[in-house]
Amino acid sequence: MIHAAVLKKQVLEYLDPKPNENFIDCTIGEGDHAEEILRNIGPEGKVLGIDLDHQQISASQWLHVQFKDRIILVNDSYANLSKIIERKIFGPVNGILLDLGMSSAQLEGMHKGFSFQIDQGLDMRYNDEMNYMTAEKIINEWPEEKIEEILKNYGEEKFSKRIAKAIVEQRKQGRIKTTFQLIEIIKDSTPSEYWRGRIHYATRTFQALRIAVNDELENLKRALPQAMSALAPDGRLIVISFHSLEDRIVKNFFNSESKKGIIKILTKKPITASRDELGKNYRARSAKLRAAIKNSPR
């Protein structure tokens, strides 16, 4: 089953792909967005699809069957965008998409500890070969102050101090190795009314750990200027973020580039999913899309 990409209609509207243009999907996932783009840029237009997760690259191989050499797949981080473009001699680039969300397959099928619905090891790496850091290493080896800091800054967790303290106390009894162990610690260190909130009480801690393990915010900060540089005049950049920290980085970058006259912002406010889409795809509830077009040189 192909993962249902969020805001698909809006992505096509703002990317506005035309025949024979070239696009980059920096987080190709299972190829849902890329398929729609490829349908619109035939007969010669190409998509360069990048993903740090090699399992996602495998999951998008089906695109070769339908679109042959018009799809180019690369297992790498979008933080290395300029080098990837240079290596693949890809261009001109008429549009770039960054969908920062995780697919259902990543959350539930990778056995990496991304989901708190399944008891798994606390890994949380998108790519084992490119990253030695794991959530288990952070939980068991980092100082309490550092754990508190990432829970507060990356998860916006209001009980970060309590949770960090409980983690450090628990690891004195033995190494914390699984998602269910961590969930129990979070539950024991937070008030009962927190357990009945709109989102699961472990969500923010798991988010914070995932961001820290994969250096997600810094990678986004590195990727955005590279994307802008790679775009041809009138090329478009679309970013779909899923929490306020990512959205803030994108908003600030777009505002800065707009003030310099480099881009025109196409979305005054972030675009969110329609009620109809939310009814079909619950994961779209926190998606925010921002779009900009690169100005032609004066």
C-alpha positions as CSV (number, residue, x, y, z in Angstrom):
1,M,0.0,0.0,0.0
2,I,1.3,3.4,-1.0
3,H,1.6,5.9,1.9
4,A,-1.0,8.7,1.4
5,A,0.9,11.9,1.0
6,V,-0.5,14.9,2.8
7,L,-1.8,18.1,1.0
8,K,-1.3,16.5,-2.4
9,K,-3.7,18.8,-4.2
10,Q,-2.1,21.9,-2.6
11,V,1.5,20.7,-3.4
12,L,0.6,20.5,-7.1
13,E,-1.2,23.9,-7.0
14,Y,1.9,25.7,-5.5
15,L,4.6,23.7,-7.4
16,D,2.7,24.2,-10.6
17,P,4.6,21.5,-12.6
18,K,4.6,21.9,-16.4
19,P,5.7,19.6,-19.2
20,N,9.5,18.9,-19.4
21,E,10.3,20.7,-16.1
22,N,12.6,19.2,-13.4
23,F,11.8,18.8,-9.8
24,I,13.4,17.6,-6.6
25,D,11.5,15.7,-3.9
26,C,13.9,15.9,-0.9
27,T,11.9,13.4,1.1
28,I,10.5,11.1,-1.5
29,G,9.2,8.5,1.0
30,E,7.0,6.0,-0.9
31,G,6.7,8.2,-4.0
32,D,3.2,9.5,-3.7
33,H,4.0,13.2,-4.3
34,A,6.6,12.3,-6.9
35,E,4.1,10.3,-8.9
36,E,1.8,13.3,-9.2
37,I,4.6,15.6,-10.2
38,L,6.0,13.1,-12.8
39,R,2.5,12.8,-14.4
40,N,2.5,16.5,-15.0
41,I,6.1,17.0,-16.4
42,G,6.2,14.4,-19.1
43,P,7.4,13.6,-21.6
44,E,10.9,14.7,-20.7
45,G,10.7,16.2,-17.2
46,K,12.6,14.4,-14.4
47,V,12.3,14.1,-10.6
48,L,15.3,13.7,-8.3
49,G,14.1,11.8,-5.3
50,I,16.1,11.9,-2.1
51,D,15.6,10.1,1.2
52,L,17.9,9.4,4.1
53,D,16.0,6.2,4.9
54,H,17.2,3.5,2.6
55,Q,13.9,1.6,3.2
56,Q,12.0,4.5,1.8
57,I,14.2,4.5,-1.3
58,S,13.4,0.8,-1.7
59,A,9.7,1.6,-1.2
60,S,9.8,4.1,-4.1
61,Q,11.5,1.9,-6.6
62,W,8.1,1.2,-8.2
63,L,8.3,4.6,-9.8
64,H,11.0,3.2,-12.2
65,V,8.5,0.8,-13.6
66,Q,6.1,3.5,-14.6
67,F,8.4,6.4,-15.3
68,K,11.7,4.7,-16.3
69,D,14.7,7.0,-16.2
70,R,12.6,10.1,-15.5
71,I,13.0,9.3,-11.8
72,I,16.4,9.4,-10.1
73,L,16.6,8.0,-6.6
74,V,19.4,8.9,-4.1
75,N,19.8,7.5,-0.5
76,D,21.3,10.6,1.2
77,S,20.3,13.5,3.5
78,Y,18.7,16.6,2.0
79,A,21.3,18.5,4.1
80,N,23.7,17.5,1.3
81,L,21.4,18.8,-1.4
82,S,24.0,20.9,-3.4
83,K,26.5,18.0,-3.6
84,I,23.7,15.6,-4.7
85,I,22.6,17.9,-7.5
86,E,26.2,18.3,-8.6
87,R,26.9,14.6,-8.4
88,K,23.8,13.8,-10.5
89,I,24.3,16.7,-12.9
90,F,20.6,17.6,-12.3
91,G,19.0,20.7,-13.6
92,P,17.6,23.2,-14.3
93,V,15.6,22.9,-11.1
94,N,12.1,24.3,-11.5
95,G,10.8,23.3,-8.1
96,I,11.7,21.6,-4.8
97,L,9.5,19.9,-2.3
98,L,10.4,19.2,1.4
99,D,7.8,17.1,3.1
100,L,9.2,16.8,6.7
101,G,6.6,14.2,7.9
102,M,7.2,10.5,8.6
103,S,5.2,7.9,6.8
104,S,3.1,5.2,8.5
105,A,5.7,2.6,7.4
106,Q,8.4,4.5,9.2
107,L,6.3,4.9,12.4
108,E,5.1,1.4,12.6
109,G,7.1,-0.9,10.4
110,M,10.8,0.0,10.9
111,H,11.3,-1.5,14.4
112,K,13.3,1.6,15.3
113,G,11.2,2.8,18.3
114,F,9.6,5.7,16.5
115,S,6.1,4.6,17.6
116,F,5.0,4.3,21.2
117,Q,2.3,1.9,20.1
118,I,4.8,-1.0,19.7
119,D,7.4,-2.2,22.1
120,Q,10.7,-1.8,20.3
121,G,14.3,-0.9,20.9
122,L,15.1,2.8,21.3
123,D,16.9,3.4,18.1
124,M,15.1,6.2,16.2
125,R,17.7,6.6,13.4
126,Y,16.6,7.1,9.8
127,N,19.9,5.7,8.6
128,D,22.0,3.3,10.6
129,E,25.1,3.7,8.4
130,M,25.2,7.5,8.5
131,N,24.5,8.0,12.2
132,Y,25.9,6.5,15.3
133,M,23.6,8.3,17.8
134,T,20.5,6.5,19.1
135,A,17.7,7.4,21.4
136,E,18.9,4.7,23.8
137,K,22.3,6.3,24.0
138,I,20.8,9.7,24.8
139,I,18.5,8.3,27.4
140,N,21.2,6.3,29.2
141,E,24.3,8.3,28.8
142,W,23.5,12.0,28.5
143,P,23.4,14.2,31.6
144,E,20.1,15.1,33.1
145,E,20.3,18.7,32.2
146,K,21.0,17.9,28.5
147,I,18.0,15.5,28.4
148,E,15.8,18.1,30.0
149,E,17.0,20.7,27.4
150,I,16.1,18.6,24.4
151,L,12.7,17.6,25.8
152,K,12.0,21.3,26.4
153,N,13.4,22.7,23.2
154,Y,12.6,20.0,20.7
155,G,9.5,18.5,22.2
156,E,8.1,21.7,23.9
157,E,7.4,19.3,26.8
158,K,6.2,21.2,29.8
159,F,7.2,18.4,32.2
160,S,10.7,18.1,30.7
161,K,12.4,18.6,34.1
162,R,10.3,15.8,35.8
163,I,10.7,13.4,32.9
164,A,14.5,14.0,32.7
165,K,14.9,13.5,36.4
166,A,12.8,10.2,36.3
167,I,14.9,8.9,33.4
168,V,18.1,9.4,35.2
169,E,16.8,7.8,38.4
170,Q,15.4,4.8,36.5
171,R,18.7,4.2,34.6
172,K,20.5,3.7,37.9
173,Q,18.5,0.4,38.2
174,G,19.6,-0.7,34.7
175,R,19.8,0.4,31.1
176,I,16.5,1.7,29.6
177,K,16.2,-0.2,26.3
178,T,12.7,-0.2,25.0
179,T,9.8,2.1,24.1
180,F,7.5,0.7,26.7
181,Q,10.1,1.2,29.4
182,L,10.4,4.8,28.4
183,I,6.6,5.3,28.2
184,E,6.2,3.9,31.7
185,I,8.8,6.4,33.0
186,I,7.0,9.3,31.3
187,K,3.6,8.2,32.7
188,D,5.0,7.8,36.3
189,S,6.6,11.2,36.2
190,T,3.6,13.2,34.9
191,P,0.2,14.0,36.5
192,S,-2.8,11.8,35.7
193,E,-4.7,14.6,33.9
194,Y,-1.8,14.8,31.4
195,W,-2.5,11.2,30.4
196,R,-6.0,12.1,29.1
197,G,-4.8,15.0,26.9
198,R,-5.6,15.4,23.2
199,I,-2.3,13.9,22.2
200,H,-0.6,10.9,23.9
201,Y,1.5,11.9,26.9
202,A,4.7,10.4,25.3
203,T,4.3,12.2,22.0
204,R,6.5,15.2,22.8
205,T,9.3,13.2,24.4
206,F,9.5,10.8,21.4
207,Q,9.4,13.7,19.0
208,A,12.3,15.4,20.9
209,L,14.4,12.3,20.9
210,R,13.8,11.7,17.2
211,I,14.8,15.3,16.3
212,A,17.9,15.0,18.5
213,V,19.0,11.6,17.1
214,N,18.7,12.7,13.5
215,D,19.7,16.4,13.9
216,E,16.5,17.3,12.0
217,L,16.3,21.0,12.8
218,E,19.9,21.7,11.9
219,N,19.6,19.7,8.7
220,L,16.6,21.8,7.7
221,K,18.5,25.0,8.4
222,R,21.3,23.7,6.2
223,A,19.0,22.5,3.4
224,L,16.9,25.7,2.9
225,P,19.7,28.0,1.6
226,Q,20.9,25.1,-0.7
227,A,17.4,24.7,-2.1
228,M,17.1,28.4,-2.8
229,S,20.4,28.5,-4.5
230,A,19.6,25.4,-6.6
231,L,16.3,26.8,-8.0
232,A,16.1,28.4,-11.4
233,P,14.5,31.8,-11.7
234,D,10.7,31.4,-11.1
235,G,11.4,28.1,-9.4
236,R,9.3,27.2,-6.5
237,L,10.1,25.9,-3.0
238,I,7.4,24.1,-1.0
239,V,7.9,23.0,2.6
240,I,5.5,20.9,4.6
241,S,6.2,20.9,8.3
242,F,4.6,19.0,11.2
243,H,5.4,20.9,14.3
244,S,6.0,24.5,15.3
245,L,9.8,24.3,15.5
246,E,10.1,23.3,11.9
247,D,7.4,25.8,10.8
248,R,9.2,28.6,12.6
249,I,12.5,27.9,10.8
250,V,10.8,27.9,7.4
251,K,8.8,31.0,8.2
252,N,11.9,32.9,9.3
253,F,13.9,31.8,6.3
254,F,11.2,32.8,3.9
255,N,10.8,36.2,5.6
256,S,14.5,36.8,5.4
257,E,14.8,35.9,1.7
258,S,11.7,38.0,0.9
259,K,13.2,41.1,2.6
260,K,16.4,40.5,0.4
261,G,14.2,40.5,-2.7
262,I,15.2,36.9,-3.5
263,I,11.8,35.3,-3.3
264,K,8.1,36.2,-3.3
265,I,6.1,34.3,-0.6
266,L,3.0,32.6,-2.0
267,T,1.4,31.7,1.3
268,K,0.8,34.6,3.7
269,K,-0.3,32.0,6.2
270,P,0.6,28.3,6.2
271,I,-1.8,26.1,4.3
272,T,-3.5,23.3,6.3
273,A,-5.5,20.2,5.4
274,S,-9.1,20.4,4.5
275,R,-11.8,18.8,6.7
276,D,-12.3,16.2,3.9
277,E,-8.6,15.3,4.0
278,L,-8.5,15.1,7.8
279,G,-11.4,12.7,7.6
280,K,-9.4,10.4,5.4
281,N,-5.9,10.9,6.8
282,Y,-5.6,11.8,10.5
283,R,-1.8,12.3,10.1
284,A,-2.5,15.5,8.1
285,R,-3.9,17.3,11.2
286,S,-0.6,19.0,12.0
287,A,0.7,19.6,8.5
288,K,1.5,23.1,7.5
289,L,2.5,24.1,3.9
290,R,4.5,27.2,3.0
291,A,5.4,28.1,-0.5
292,A,7.7,30.7,-2.2
293,I,8.8,31.5,-5.8
294,K,12.3,32.6,-6.7
295,N,12.4,36.0,-8.3
296,S,14.1,36.5,-11.6
297,P,17.4,38.6,-11.4
298,R,16.9,42.2,-12.1
